[in-house]
Amino acid sequence: MSVLVVGTVAFDAIETPFGKTDKIVGGAATYICLSSSFFTNKLNLVSVVGEDFPNDAIQILKDKSVDTEGLQIKKGEKTFFWSGKYHNDMNTRDTLDTQLNVLENFDPIVPEKFQESEFLMLGNLMPSVQKKVLDQMKKRPKLVVLDTMNFWMDLFMDDLKEALKEVDVLTINDEEARQLSGEYSLVKAAKVILAMGPKYLIIKKGEHGALLFNNKEVFFAPALPLEEVFDPTGAGDSFAGGFIGYLAKTNDISFENMKRAVINGSAMASFCVEKFGTQKLTEINQDDVDARINEFVNLVQFDITLK
Ligand code: AMP
């Protein structure tokens, strides 16, 4: 099944306790596409970059079978730039700088041939742009997943709530779930958020795993305990890419299959954090992904006899 991905394609500058990068290629849609490419070769990208964005970075996406017809390249303008610094726990970070640049006036155009994509991943971006992409679909996709962050909640909470009315799955982290719901308890937060529109909610808790909620059930997936965590940037997007990629590959959106999708997403996120930026995602192969998913299976498997 095809997946339409919208989100930022960006330059990032990252600082973690293990090092610092100058401008490197990042962006929510970049991580999503790289991660999803392990599950489907029908990936359609809608995004925007400036004239300063390197062609070879676009070529890396093309080599992963990403159709970049919907990637606008704006002459004389600069690519979106984000810079962040992680705290010692690597689970929390401060945004040091966000320069919207080309995003400021971004009007997404979904090419005709993308308008019937079966799965839609509304990656992190202005909520109004996410909504505009959904509105251009010829028929409603089988599943619409939306990812967002505190930055957009601070600026455009009303637009975000409008978009949420129309999505099936929302993925956010624990702090964002608290901000969106006004509830500290994540169980209470999930109830409030599910009443806003989404049928499913995924709350990402960094190294503490992820929770999948619907109105009746909850599922927990751990994060893999890793020896080396260099840079958590993009972990949430890699998770989203693995999640929607697996659902598209299996063409099954039942809650049971979403549990497997959450494990696949967690596996992709676990690779992402092992090196700076997108590097690790470009180095791994299908055997690495399969082996990692097995590690997840072994991590949570146990026998118990109840008397
Ligand atoms: P994550 O670590 O999964 O939250 O994603 C980090 C990526 O999101 C980086 O590559 C950034 O370029 C991108 N990013 C940071 N801030 C924003 C924002 N406000 N909107 C969209 N993408 C962003």
Residues whose N, C-alpha, C, O or C-beta is under 5 A from the ligand:
A	BS01	AMP	T8 A10 F11 D12 G26 G27 A28 W82 N124 L125 F151 P232 T233 G234 A235 G236 D237
